Amino acid sequence: MAYPEQCEICPVNRGSKLVKLGETSDSTDYVIALAGNPNVGKSTVFNNLTGLRQHTGNWPGKTVTRAEGAFSYDGSNYKVVDLPGTYSLMSTSTDEEVARDFILFGRPDVAVVVMDATRLERNLNLVLQVLEITDKAVVCVNLVDEAERKGITIDDRSLARELGVPVVLTAARIGRGIPELLRSIRDVATGALVCKPRRGWTEDKKVKSALDELVALIGPEYPGLPNVRWVALRLLEGDQRIIDAIRSGELKSLALRGEHGEEVISRGKE
Amino acid sequence: MSQNVQAKAESIITRARGLRWQVGEAFHDRAIEALYEEATHIAGRSVTISGERPRFNFDRTLDRLLTSRWTGFPIMVLLLAAVFWITIELANIPSKMIAGLLLDTVHPALKEFGTWIQMPSWLSGLLFDGMYLAAAWVISVMLPPMAIFFPMFTLLEDFGYLPRVAFNLDFLFRKAGAHGKQALTMVMGYGCNAAGVVAARIIDSPRERLIAIITNNFSICNGRWPTQILIATIFIGALAPPQLAGVVSALAVVSVVLIGVFFMFMVSWGLSRTVLRGEGSTFSLELPPYRPPRILQTLYTSVIDRTLIVLWRAVVWAVPAGALIWLVSNIHIGGRSIAEIVVGGLDPVGMLIGLNGVILLAYIIAIPANEIVIPTVLMLTVLVAKMTGVGGGSGVMFELDSAEATASVLQAGGWTVLTGVNLMLFSLLHNPCSTTIYTIYKETGSAKWTTVATLLPVVLGLVVCFLVAQVWRMVG
C-alpha cells in the first residue's frame, strides 16, 4: 500500500474499505461486541470504528450503559456494541451484568475483547472466560504505546498461538493497529478464519463428565438457548442467580427468543 | 409456567446439586485458581519487560503529591479555584462581544423588519421581544463560560485526575456510610446530574446506590455554573478591590462547591443512619496511569459535543419560556399584569428567606431547564421594577452587555448582597431539573425515592436561605 496505515481508516480517503456509519445503519450483516476490563480504551476503539464521539475519559467505570454504532467495511455492514467494562463474567454489579448478558445471550457474531497491554496478565482472566463461551473472538491488545514507554513488549504471535484467536496490537488513541483489527474482525465474522479458542481450565476429567451430563439435561429443555455449557458450569458452581433464573422462567424466555430466531438485540434499524 | 416445566426445572437443579458433590465443594475455587494459573502461564510467554526500569517514576511521584493526606486536599481546592478564576477572567470578553451582536445589533434590526412588513405589534413583541431575546440572552450568558470551563475540566479528566479525587474523598464517604465510588458519580454530576444519576450504576449495593442518586443534586451542574459565576462576579467580586475581584469571585464559587460537598456528606450520613441504614462496603478502585491529554481533540469534543448540546437544550427551553414571560407580563388583569400579581404574591415568602418573588417565579418557570434561570430573573426584574431606559417596555429583555450593567439592573430591582448570596445557595440547593427527576425515576423505579430526591433539596434550600437571611439581618 502506498499510503501509511492511518489513511486506511481516514474518512476522507475514498479508497478506504472502511465507512464509518455513526449511529444507524439500514441493515446489519454482523454484530460486534466490544468487551474488556474497565479503562482499557473500549470506547476509544468504538469511536475509531464508528466515527461516533462516545464520551471517553481516563477512569474506570465511565461507560455504564450499552452504546451502539455502525460501520461498513469491505462491503458488509457491522453493528458495534460498546459494553461497560467488566473484570469477570462472574461479577454481579449492574453495569457488569449489562456486559455479561450481552456476551452470553446477545449472540454477537464476533466478541472483540480489548486488553490493556500494560496489565496483560490480569486482563487475561476475562479473555479466558470469554473464550470459554464463544468460538468467534478477536483479542485487541490496546495501549501498546503506553506499554512501550514502560519497556513492555507484547509478542502478539505467541499470544495468538496460546489463545487460539487472532491478536491485534493497537494504540486506539492515535489510530494505530485499527486497520489490522478491522481485517481480523472481518475474517472471523465471515468465517474466513476459524478460531480454536483455548479452553484449558475446565478440562478436568471429573468436571468434564459432570458438565456433559448437565448440558445433556439442559439442552433439550431449553432449545435455542445460547451457551448452555456456561449455564451448566455456573450451576455446577452453585451460582444462586442462575438457579433463580431457572426457577423464575427467565432462562426459558431467553431460550424461546433464541428458538424463534429473534435476537435479544435487534439487528436492523430500531 | 406449566407444572411439567416447573418440575423439569427443579429436577435439573437437583441433579446439579448432586453433581456438585461429585466434583467437590471447592470446585469454584479450583476453577478460579486454574484460571489464574492459565493467565500467568500465557502472560509469561508473551510479555517481555526490559530490565532497565526508569529511575524516575513520574506517575508514582505525582500520585504521592496528589493523593497525600496533607497535600491532596489543598491541591484539589487550588485546581478548582484556578479553573474558575480562568473562566471568570476570560468569559467576560466574548460575552460582551456576543451580547453586542445579538442584542444590540440583531434585535433592533428584527424589530425594524417587523415594522417594515407591518407585523402586528403583539406578534412582533411575542416573537422578537419574547422568544428571540430569551434565546439570545441564554447564548450570551452561557456560551462563553461553558466554552472555557468544559475544555479545562475535560483535560483534567483525560489526564486521569478524577479517580484521584475519588481516592482523596473515599474516607469521608466511608465515614458517611456511603460508597467511595460515590465520589465519581459526584464528579459526573458536575457535568450533568442526570448523567451522575446514571453513573451510580457503578455502585453494587442498592442502599449505597440510592444514597448516591439522592445526593447527586448537590453537585452543581452545567446549567447552574453560569448562574454561580455571574452572581459571584456581580455581588461578591464587586466587594473586593478591582484587581482582586476575579480571585474573590472564583473563591466564592469554590465555597459554594464545597458547601455542596458538605451537604452531600451530611445528607448521605443522615440517610445511612436513618432510612437507609448500613455500613459502607469496601471496594477496589484502580488508579489509572496519567495520560497526556489530547488537547486539540479535547477542545473539539468539549466545545462541539458538550457545550453546543447543553446550549441547544437551553435555547430549546428558553424560546417557549421567553414567549411565556412575554405573555404573563403583557396580559393584564385589573390594571396589573399576571407576572406582577404572581411576583407580588410570592414576594413576602421570598423576602422572608432572603430572596424575592422574582427569583421564586423564575425557578418555577425554569423547572424544565436550570439554564434559563438568570435570563428569566433579569426579564422579570426589569418588568416589575418598571425600569425605563432599559429595553423597550414590558416583557422585553434589554441590551446589557457587561456584568456592571446587569448589576445596576439588579440593584435597581432591590437586590442586595444577601439576595446574591442566597441566590447562589438556592441555585445549589433546589429541586433537580425535570430530566434528572425522570432519570431518577427510571433508575430507581420508585415514586417514593424520586419524590424524596426531588423535595429534599428544595426543603434544605428554603431552610438554609431562611437561616442565612435571619443571621444576616441580625448581624447587619
Interface residues (C-beta under 8 A of the other chain):
Chain A: P38 N39 R53 H55 T56 G57 N58 W59 P60 G61 K62 V64 T65 P84 T92 S93 T94 D95 T118 L120 E121 R122 L124 N125 L128 Q129 E146 K150 G151 I152 T153 I154 D155 D156 S158 L159 E162 L163 R173 R198 G200 W201 T202 D204 K206 V207 A210 E213 L214 L217 I218 E221 A232 L233 L235 L236 E237 G238 I243 I246 R247 G249 K252
Chain B: M1 V5 K8 A9 E10 S11 I12 I13 R15 A16 R17 L19 R20 Q22 V23 G24 F27 H28 R30 A31 A34 L35 Y36 E37 E38 A39 T40 I42 A43 R45 S46 V47 T48 I49 S50 E52 R53 P54 T154 E157 D158 F159 G160 L162 P163 A166 K181 L184 V198 A199 R201 I202 I203 D204 L285 E286 P288 P289 Y290 R291 R294 T301 I304 D305
